[in-house]
C-alpha cells in the first residue's frame, strides 16, 4: 500500500498573514488563488520583488504597524488607527509623536515589564519547588 501525501494549501489571507503583508496590497493572482506550504516556503526563502517592496514600504497590516510603533493592536485602535499604513505614514506618526502614541508606548512598556516580572517570579518558584524535592 502506498500513501499519497496531500498538498497542504491555505487561503491567501492566511498566507499574507504568515508573510506579514497586507492582503489587499498583494497581486491579484496571489489574492485569487490558494497557496501551498511549498509555495509559502519559497516566497519566504526567495521573496519576489512585489513581496520585498510590500515588506519595505507597505501598506502594512495592523500587527506590523503596531510592532513598528511599539504599541499593541488595541492601542492602535484606541489611537484611531484602523487601516493599514505605509512605512512613510508610520515614520510620520513617529515624528509627530502624538499624545495617544506616547501613552500607548508607555502602556506597552509597562505590560512588557510586568510580563518579565511574572516570568521571573514563576522561575523563582520553580527553583524553590525543585530544591524542596531534592
BAKESE-173934 format. One record per atom (N, C-alpha, C): y, x, z; residue in three letters; residue number from 0; atom name. Coordinates in steps of 0.02 Angstrom, whole numbers. Each point is the difference from the previous one (the first is absolute). Layout:
<nodes>
c2:c1:c3:code:pos:site
Y:X:Z:ALA:NUM:CA .
...
</nodes>
This chain:
<nodes>
c2:c1:c3:code:pos:site
-59:42:0:UNK:0:N .
59:-42:0:UNK:0:CA .
62:44:0:UNK:0:C .
47:-16:-42:UNK:1:N .
63:37:-1:UNK:1:CA .
55:-46:25:UNK:1:C .
46:28:35:UNK:2:N .
57:-41:24:UNK:2:CA .
60:16:-43:UNK:2:C .
36:-52:-16:UNK:3:N .
61:8:-40:UNK:3:CA .
58:0:49:UNK:3:C .
39:53:-3:UNK:4:N .
58:3:44:UNK:4:CA .
57:-36:-34:UNK:4:C .
25:-52:32:UNK:5:N .
56:-37:-29:UNK:5:CA .
64:39:12:UNK:5:C .
46:-7:-47:UNK:6:N .
64:33:6:UNK:6:CA .
45:-40:46:UNK:6:C .
26:33:50:UNK:7:N .
47:-33:45:UNK:7:CA .
67:-6:-35:UNK:7:C .
27:-60:1:UNK:8:N .
66:-11:-30:UNK:8:CA .
45:-33:52:UNK:8:C .
64:5:-13:UNK:9:N .
49:-31:45:UNK:9:CA .
56:-31:-42:UNK:9:C .
34:-46:32:UNK:10:N .
57:-32:-33:UNK:10:CA .
56:51:-6:UNK:10:C .
43:-9:-50:UNK:11:N .
57:46:-7:UNK:11:CA .
43:6:63:UNK:11:C .
8:-55:36:UNK:12:N .
41:2:61:UNK:12:CA .
-30:48:52:UNK:12:C .
-66:-2:6:UNK:13:N .
-34:45:47:UNK:13:CA .
8:72:-22:UNK:13:C .
-10:12:-65:UNK:14:N .
6:68:-26:UNK:14:CA .
71:26:9:UNK:14:C .
50:-42:-12:UNK:15:N .
70:20:8:UNK:15:CA .
14:17:73:UNK:15:C .
-28:-39:45:UNK:16:N .
10:13:71:UNK:16:CA .
-31:68:19:UNK:16:C .
-60:13:-25:UNK:17:N .
-33:64:14:UNK:17:CA .
38:58:-30:UNK:17:C .
33:-11:-57:UNK:18:N .
39:53:-33:UNK:18:CA .
70:6:30:UNK:18:C .
21:-48:41:UNK:19:N .
66:2:31:UNK:19:CA .
56:-16:-48:UNK:19:C .
-14:-45:-48:UNK:20:N .
52:-18:-48:UNK:20:CA .
10:-76:0:UNK:20:C .
57:-21:-25:UNK:21:N .
19:-70:-5:UNK:21:CA .
-33:-29:-63:UNK:21:C .
-44:-49:9:UNK:22:N .
-39:-27:-55:UNK:22:CA .
43:-23:-59:UNK:22:C .
54:-35:15:UNK:23:N .
42:-28:-54:UNK:23:CA .
33:54:-43:UNK:23:C .
2:62:25:UNK:24:N .
31:54:-38:UNK:24:CA .
-52:39:-42:UNK:24:C .
-63:-17:8:UNK:25:N .
-53:35:-38:UNK:25:CA .
-3:-27:-71:UNK:25:C .
-30:38:-46:UNK:26:N .
-7:-24:-69:UNK:26:CA .
-41:-65:-4:UNK:26:C .
13:-40:-51:UNK:27:N .
-34:-64:-8:UNK:27:CA .
-75:7:-2:UNK:27:C .
-25:52:-35:UNK:28:N .
-73:8:-4:UNK:28:CA .
-32:13:68:UNK:28:C .
37:31:45:UNK:29:N .
-25:11:68:UNK:29:CA .
0:-66:38:UNK:29:C .
53:-39:-7:UNK:30:N .
8:-63:36:UNK:30:CA .
-51:-53:-23:UNK:30:C .
-19:3:-63:UNK:31:N .
-42:-53:-28:UNK:31:CA .
-75:15:2:UNK:31:C .
-19:61:16:UNK:32:N .
-71:16:0:UNK:32:CA .
-28:5:69:UNK:32:C .
-61:28:3:UNK:33:N .
-29:16:65:UNK:33:CA .
-8:76:1:UNK:33:C .
-2:27:59:UNK:34:N .
-3:73:7:UNK:34:CA .
-66:17:36:UNK:34:C .
-38:44:-31:UNK:35:N .
-63:21:31:UNK:35:CA .
16:55:51:UNK:35:C .
-47:12:44:UNK:36:N .
8:53:49:UNK:36:CA .
8:67:-36:UNK:36:C .
-37:10:-54:UNK:37:N .
4:62:-39:UNK:37:CA .
70:7:-30:UNK:37:C .
26:-54:-28:UNK:38:N .
68:2:-29:UNK:38:CA .
52:15:53:UNK:38:C .
-8:-31:59:UNK:39:N .
47:13:55:UNK:39:CA .
-1:73:20:UNK:39:C .
-60:27:7:UNK:40:N .
-7:71:17:UNK:40:CA .
32:45:-52:UNK:40:C .
-8:-18:-64:UNK:41:N .
31:39:-54:UNK:41:CA .
76:-5:4:UNK:41:C .
27:-60:14:UNK:42:N .
72:-8:7:UNK:42:CA .
27:41:58:UNK:42:C .
-38:4:53:UNK:43:N .
23:39:58:UNK:43:CA .
-5:75:-13:UNK:43:C .
-53:21:-35:UNK:44:N .
-10:71:-13:UNK:44:CA .
48:27:-52:UNK:44:C .
9:-37:-53:UNK:45:N .
45:21:-55:UNK:45:CA .
44:-59:-19:UNK:45:C .
53:-12:39:UNK:46:N .
42:-59:-14:UNK:46:CA .
36:5:-68:UNK:46:C .
-2:-55:-37:UNK:47:N .
37:-1:-64:UNK:47:CA .
76:1:13:UNK:47:C .
38:10:-53:UNK:48:N .
73:6:7:UNK:48:CA .
31:-61:33:UNK:48:C .
-23:-60:-17:UNK:49:N .
29:-61:30:UNK:49:CA .
-10:-2:75:UNK:49:C .
-58:24:24:UNK:50:N .
-14:0:71:UNK:50:CA .
42:53:37:UNK:50:C .
6:58:-31:UNK:51:N .
42:53:30:UNK:51:CA .
72:-25:6:UNK:51:C .
24:-32:-53:UNK:52:N .
69:-26:-1:UNK:52:CA .
10:-54:54:UNK:52:C .
-48:-45:6:UNK:53:N .
6:-53:51:UNK:53:CA .
-1:28:70:UNK:53:C .
-43:49:12:UNK:54:N .
-3:30:66:UNK:54:CA .
64:39:16:UNK:54:C .
29:29:-51:UNK:55:N .
61:40:11:UNK:55:CA .
62:-44:8:UNK:55:C .
9:-48:-45:UNK:56:N .
62:-38:-2:UNK:56:CA .
-5:-73:18:UNK:56:C .
-60:-27:5:UNK:57:N .
-8:-70:17:UNK:57:CA .
9:-46:-59:UNK:57:C .
6:-64:13:UNK:58:N .
7:-31:65:UNK:58:CA .
-63:8:43:UNK:58:C .
12:8:65:UNK:59:N .
-53:11:48:UNK:59:CA .
-17:-65:37:UNK:59:C .
-64:-11:16:UNK:60:N .
-18:-59:40:UNK:60:CA .
26:8:71:UNK:60:C .
4:-55:36:UNK:61:N .
29:0:67:UNK:61:CA .
-32:51:48:UNK:61:C .
-67:9:0:UNK:62:N .
-27:50:46:UNK:62:CA .
27:71:-14:UNK:62:C .
10:16:-63:UNK:63:N .
26:65:-18:UNK:63:CA .
74:4:20:UNK:63:C .
38:-53:-13:UNK:64:N .
71:-2:19:UNK:64:CA .
6:9:75:UNK:64:C .
-41:-36:38:UNK:65:N .
3:5:73:UNK:65:CA .
-15:72:23:UNK:65:C .
-50:30:-31:UNK:66:N .
-18:68:18:UNK:66:CA .
56:49:-15:UNK:66:C .
30:-7:-59:UNK:67:N .
54:45:-20:UNK:67:CA .
62:-8:44:UNK:67:C .
10:-59:27:UNK:68:N .
57:-13:44:UNK:68:CA .
-16:13:73:UNK:68:C .
-65:9:16:UNK:69:N .
-19:13:69:UNK:69:CA .
2:-62:44:UNK:69:C .
-15:-58:-30:UNK:70:N .
0:-63:38:UNK:70:CA .
-65:-37:-16:UNK:70:C .
-11:-55:35:UNK:71:N .
-58:-42:-13:UNK:71:CA .
16:-50:-56:UNK:71:C .
-51:-31:-26:UNK:72:N .
10:-51:-52:UNK:72:CA .
38:-59:30:UNK:72:C .
-17:-17:63:UNK:73:N .
37:-54:34:UNK:73:CA .
73:19:9:UNK:73:C .
12:64:14:UNK:74:N .
69:24:7:UNK:74:CA .
39:-8:-65:UNK:74:C .
-34:12:-56:UNK:75:N .
33:-11:-65:UNK:75:CA .
21:-72:-7:UNK:75:C .
-46:-45:18:UNK:76:N .
15:-72:-6:UNK:76:CA .
58:-18:46:UNK:76:C .
0:26:61:UNK:77:N .
56:-14:45:UNK:77:CA .
65:26:-28:UNK:77:C .
-3:54:-38:UNK:78:N .
60:28:-31:UNK:78:CA .
19:-34:-65:UNK:78:C .
-39:-50:-20:UNK:79:N .
15:-38:-61:UNK:79:CA .
-28:30:-64:UNK:79:C .
-43:50:6:UNK:80:N .
-30:31:-59:UNK:80:CA .
-68:-33:-12:UNK:80:C .
-3:-40:-52:UNK:81:N .
-63:-35:-14:UNK:81:CA .
-28:18:-69:UNK:81:C .
37:36:-39:UNK:82:N .
-21:18:-68:UNK:82:CA .
-17:75:-4:UNK:82:C .
-32:18:-54:UNK:83:N .
-13:70:-14:UNK:83:CA .
66:36:-13:UNK:83:C .
3:63:20:UNK:84:N .
61:40:-11:UNK:84:CA .
-17:63:-39:UNK:84:C .
48:24:-37:UNK:85:N .
-9:63:-35:UNK:85:CA .
16:58:48:UNK:85:C .
-19:60:-20:UNK:86:N .
15:59:40:UNK:86:CA .
76:6:10:UNK:86:C .
37:-14:-53:UNK:87:N .
73:4:3:UNK:87:CA .
28:-49:52:UNK:87:C .
-26:-61:1:UNK:88:N .
23:-50:48:UNK:88:CA .
-18:21:72:UNK:88:C .
-60:29:7:UNK:89:N .
-21:23:67:UNK:89:CA .
46:56:24:UNK:89:C .
16:47:-45:UNK:90:N .
45:55:18:UNK:90:CA .
69:-27:18:UNK:90:C .
23:-50:-37:UNK:91:N .
66:-30:15:UNK:91:CA .
0:-32:69:UNK:91:C .
-55:-34:18:UNK:92:N .
-6:-29:66:UNK:92:CA .
1:54:54:UNK:92:C .
-35:55:-12:UNK:93:N .
-1:55:48:UNK:93:CA .
71:28:10:UNK:93:C .
37:6:-56:UNK:94:N .
68:26:4:UNK:94:CA .
46:-48:37:UNK:94:C .
-5:-65:-16:UNK:95:N .
42:-50:33:UNK:95:CA .
-18:-7:74:UNK:95:C .
-64:9:15:UNK:96:N .
-27:-5:68:UNK:96:CA .
28:-60:38:UNK:96:C .
-13:-61:-26:UNK:97:N .
27:-60:33:UNK:97:CA .
-28:-7:71:UNK:97:C .
33:-40:39:UNK:98:N .
-19:-9:71:UNK:98:CA .
-72:-24:7:UNK:98:C .
-22:-47:-43:UNK:99:N .
-68:-25:6:UNK:99:CA .
-51:56:-11:UNK:99:C .
15:47:-46:UNK:100:N .
-46:55:-13:UNK:100:CA .
-3:48:60:UNK:100:C .
57:14:30:UNK:101:N .
1:42:60:UNK:101:CA .
-42:-31:55:UNK:101:C .
10:-66:10:UNK:102:N .
-36:-36:52:UNK:102:CA .
-76:0:-13:UNK:102:C .
-19:-13:-62:UNK:103:N .
-71:-3:-18:UNK:103:CA .
-33:69:5:UNK:103:C .
37:52:-17:UNK:104:N .
-28:68:7:UNK:104:CA .
-11:17:73:UNK:104:C .
47:-20:42:UNK:105:N .
-7:12:72:UNK:105:CA .
-59:-39:27:UNK:105:C .
-8:-62:-22:UNK:106:N .
-57:-41:21:UNK:106:CA .
-65:33:-21:UNK:106:C .
-3:22:-62:UNK:107:N .
-60:32:-26:UNK:107:CA .
-16:64:38:UNK:107:C .
51:38:18:UNK:108:N .
-10:62:39:UNK:108:CA .
-30:-17:69:UNK:108:C .
25:-53:31:UNK:109:N .
-27:-22:65:UNK:109:CA .
-72:-22:-6:UNK:109:C .
-16:-36:-54:UNK:110:N .
-68:-23:-11:UNK:110:CA .
-47:60:-7:UNK:110:C .
21:50:-38:UNK:111:N .
-41:60:-10:UNK:111:CA .
-10:37:67:UNK:111:C .
55:6:38:UNK:112:N .
-3:34:63:UNK:112:CA .
-48:-35:48:UNK:112:C .
3:-66:1:UNK:113:N .
-44:-39:43:UNK:113:CA .
-73:7:-23:UNK:113:C .
-12:2:-65:UNK:114:N .
-68:9:-26:UNK:114:CA .
-29:67:22:UNK:114:C .
41:52:-1:UNK:115:N .
-22:66:22:UNK:115:CA .
-15:-1:75:UNK:115:C .
43:-32:39:UNK:116:N .
-10:-5:72:UNK:116:CA .
-66:-35:16:UNK:116:C .
-14:-55:-34:UNK:117:N .
-62:-38:11:UNK:117:CA .
-61:42:-20:UNK:117:C .
5:35:-56:UNK:118:N .
-55:42:-23:UNK:118:CA .
-15:55:51:UNK:118:C .
53:31:25:UNK:119:N .
-8:53:50:UNK:119:CA .
-30:-27:64:UNK:119:C .
21:-59:21:UNK:120:N .
-26:-31:61:UNK:120:CA .
-74:-16:-9:UNK:120:C .
-20:-26:-58:UNK:121:N .
-70:-15:-13:UNK:121:CA .
-42:64:0:UNK:121:C .
26:53:-29:UNK:122:N .
-36:64:-3:UNK:122:CA .
-8:27:71:UNK:122:C .
52:-6:41:UNK:123:N .
-3:23:69:UNK:123:CA .
-53:-40:39:UNK:123:C .
-2:-65:-10:UNK:124:N .
-49:-43:34:UNK:124:CA .
-71:19:-23:UNK:124:C .
-9:12:-64:UNK:125:N .
-65:19:-27:UNK:125:CA .
-23:66:31:UNK:125:C .
46:47:7:UNK:126:N .
-16:64:32:UNK:126:CA .
-23:-10:72:UNK:126:C .
37:-42:37:UNK:127:N .
-18:-13:70:UNK:127:CA .
-69:-33:5:UNK:127:C .
-12:-48:-45:UNK:128:N .
-65:-35:-1:UNK:128:CA .
-57:49:-16:UNK:128:C .
13:46:-46:UNK:129:N .
-50:50:-18:UNK:129:CA .
-15:47:58:UNK:129:C .
52:18:38:UNK:130:N .
-8:44:58:UNK:130:CA .
-40:-36:55:UNK:130:C .
11:-65:8:UNK:131:N .
-37:-37:51:UNK:131:CA .
-75:-2:-16:UNK:131:C .
-16:-5:-65:UNK:132:N .
-70:-3:-22:UNK:132:CA .
-35:67:5:UNK:132:C .
37:54:3:UNK:133:N .
-31:67:1:UNK:133:CA .
-25:19:68:UNK:133:C .
</nodes>
